[in-house]
Amino acid sequence: MNGYYVYILECSDKTLYTGWTSNLEKRIQEHNDGKDGAKYTRTRRPVSLVYAEICSCMSEALKREVQIKKLSRGKKLEMIKG
């Protein structure tokens, strides 16, 4: 998998976490391992991938992450169902 990804994880407590990465599989594993995952997901494992989109460059991924994080939970769920 090449490129940059923006993703949404569903945590064990049903909350949603949004992030970006250049290696989606590795990043999800890091979230579930707890070592290099985000502080937010460390206490909410296991997490599962519920949404991902590919971006053409890191800058686009960062901007898209910010856009998604600003959405309400309802809008994120609509996007996931998409």
For each residue, the residues with C-beta under 8 A, 3 or more apart:
1: 5 23 24 25
2:
3: 22 54 55 56
4: 20 21 22 54 55 56 57 58 60 61
5: 1 20 21 22 24 52 53 54 55 61
6: 18 19 20 52 53 55 61 64 65 68
7: 18 19 20 21 24 27 28 49 51 52 53
8: 16 17 18 49 50 51 52 68 76 79 80
9: 16 17 18 19 28 31 41 47 48 49 50
10: 14 15 16 47 48 50
11: 14 15 16 17 40 41 44 45 47
12: 44 45 46 47
13: 44
14: 10 11
15: 10 11 44
16: 8 9 10 11 50 73 76 77
17: 8 9 11 31 38 40 41 44 47
18: 6 7 8 9 65 68 69 76
19: 6 7 9 27 38 65
20: 4 5 6 7 55 58 61 62 64 65
21: 4 5 7 24 26 27
22: 3 4 5 58
23: 1 26 27
24: 1 5 7 21 27 28 49 52
25: 1 28 29
26: 21 23 29 30
27: 7 19 21 23 24 30 31
28: 7 9 24 25 31 32 47 49
29: 25 26 32 33
30: 26 27 33 35 36 37
31: 9 17 27 28 34 37 38 41 45 47
32: 28 29 37 45 46 47
33: 29 30 36 37
34: 31 37 42 45
35: 30
36: 30 33
37: 30 31 32 33 34 41 42 45 47
38: 17 19 31 41 42
39: 42
40: 11 17 44
41: 9 11 17 31 37 38 44 45 47
42: 34 37 38 39 45
43:
44: 11 12 13 15 17 40 41 47
45: 11 12 31 32 34 37 41 42
46: 12 32
47: 9 10 11 12 17 28 31 32 37 41 44
48: 9 10
49: 7 8 9 24 28 52
50: 8 9 10 16 80
51: 7 8 76 79 80 82
52: 5 6 7 8 24 49
53: 5 6 7 64
54: 3 4 5
55: 3 4 5 6 20 58 60 61 64
56: 3 4 60
57: 4 60 61
58: 4 20 22 55 61 62
59: 62 63
60: 4 55 56 57 63 64
61: 4 5 6 20 55 57 58 64 65
62: 20 58 59 65 66
63: 59 60 66 67
64: 6 20 53 55 60 61 67 68
65: 6 18 19 20 61 62 68 69
66: 62 63 69 70
67: 63 64 70 71
68: 6 8 18 64 65 71 76 79
69: 18 65 66
70: 66 67
71: 67 68 75 76 79
72: 75 76
73: 16 76 77
74: 77 78
75: 71 72 78 79
76: 8 16 18 51 68 71 72 73 79 80
77: 16 73 74 80 81
78: 74 75 81 82
79: 8 51 68 71 75 76 82
80: 8 50 51 76 77
81: 77 78
82: 51 78 79
